[in-house]
Amino acid sequence: MLWCFMASARDFIDGDTYSSQDFAPVERELDHPELELLEGELPPGLQGVFARNSSNPRFVAPEPYHWFDGDGMVHAVSFADGRASYRNRWVRTAGLAEDEAAGRATWTGLLSRPDFTRAGGPYKNTANTDLLYWNGRLLALWWMGGGLPHALTVPELETEGPWPDAGTMTAHAKVDPRSGDLVFLDYAPTPPFATHGTLTTDGQLTRTPIELPGPRPQHDLALTERYTILLDVSMFADPEALTRGKVHMRFFPDRPTRVGLFDRKAHRLVRWFEVPACYVYHFANAWEQGREVIVTVCRMRDPLMYQPQPGRTDRVVPRISHLRLEPELVRWTLDLDTGLAREELIDSALAEFPRIDDRRLGSPTDAAFLGTFAEQEAFRFDGVRRVELGSGAAIERKYPAGWYGGEVSVAPLGPDPDDAVLVTFVSELGSGRSELWLLSARELDLVAKLAIPSRVPAGFHTRFIPGEACRSTRARPSSPLI
């Protein structure tokens, strides 16, 4: 069953922000067999595919439009033998096929009254949010619970179809780098409100219900060697409104957020810890340290535009509809002996989408790489920030004025975590010119800049797939969507 937490229509005042300029969709699937090197040089050890998922409506979307409504489109650059190539493809979901058959957008958007009578509805599984590479498949994930991932070939980006092996899940599933297990979450409006899942490389699936006091939005998770970090957040649908059949998001500042430890070996939730009330979109990393668990996370203490919390300043921060994005990077130290949690501020910069080398998930990490928000209402990244997770020391690289980037992925060049480059798409707001940037992981120095001959719109999450997959790229001339 699909479910969305919604506020009333009067809470959404974005207008055309997320359907124009750098958020406007592209209309064609294209191949660019060889990208022009504008600056620097490609590292000789760089082999693999960098891919980013995004919202890209195939047809003019019904009004009112929410940025999350758009059909999934993956943009990817393949690296092999000192060269780079680009292609973009829609994630060909069943909902997209229905729209194409009708010649128009037919699905209810997030800001419209949901049509619960529609088979498979009320919302289209757009597979537009996240990407994960597991067991030879690139999986396109959807942020809303109750949807199946979609499997894509690499590097061709051809949609194989819904991937049912693990069942339904939300975005931000993770691959445990030690076991190779796929670890994921799902959520629903009725019990069980959340489900933890693991799928081993030999096909053993375990889905475990998580007892919660009510429906809670689930977006991301973190891994340690033994545990999965879960959340029972302080922002959720107002229970009183639910009794009247309405869904209205509220933040409950007097209700602590709970951080759960799920033991993946025993397949059970072993403990909850309390931290100050907040909402969380993304974790940076987590690991075990003796009898403590260290969790690094971007948390928000004032997450709703229409429900200001005490001390809200005049600082301009990004917003997506009713969501207010003013994150801080913090460390939660969970004491396994006392059951107490301690919160410490690492970095207060306006930055989110933290990434590390995927090989280090669940292990002690020196630094995380975040996108810095431009201080404007539209959701745009104006630079990259490296933050030392121990000391909080940080360095930044800002893009040129009028240029905005996206989430970075860490592309390893060797076993040393600092022997890596950060990869991201960067575009100029006025002209639509798009480039791919490679920055050094240690100093954020520019390593290489490649021209993308077609516009790459703003998007969501990225993944770097190391290895030889890009060697099978079948270059095709640019052509309109069939």
Protein Blocks (a to p, Z undefined) as FASTA:
>chain_A
ZZdddddfklpcnljmlmgcjlpccfbdcddfbacdfbgcddfklgcdddddddddfbdc
dddddfklpccdddddddeehiacddddddddfklmmmmmnopafbdcfkbccdfkbghi
abdcehlmbccdeehiacdddfbghiacdddddfklpafbjcfknopadehiacdfknop
acdddddfbdcfbdcddddfkopacddddddfbdcddfbdcddfkbccddddfbdcdfkl
mmnopacddddfklccddddddfklopafbdcdddddddfbdfbdcdehjaccddddddf
blbfklccehiafbdcddehjbccddddddddddfknopacdddfblcdcehiacdfklg
oiacfbdcdddddddfbdcdfbdcdddfklopacdddddehiacdddddddfbfblklcc
dddddddfklopacdddddfklopafbdcddfbdcdddfdddddedjklmmpccdddddd
ZZ
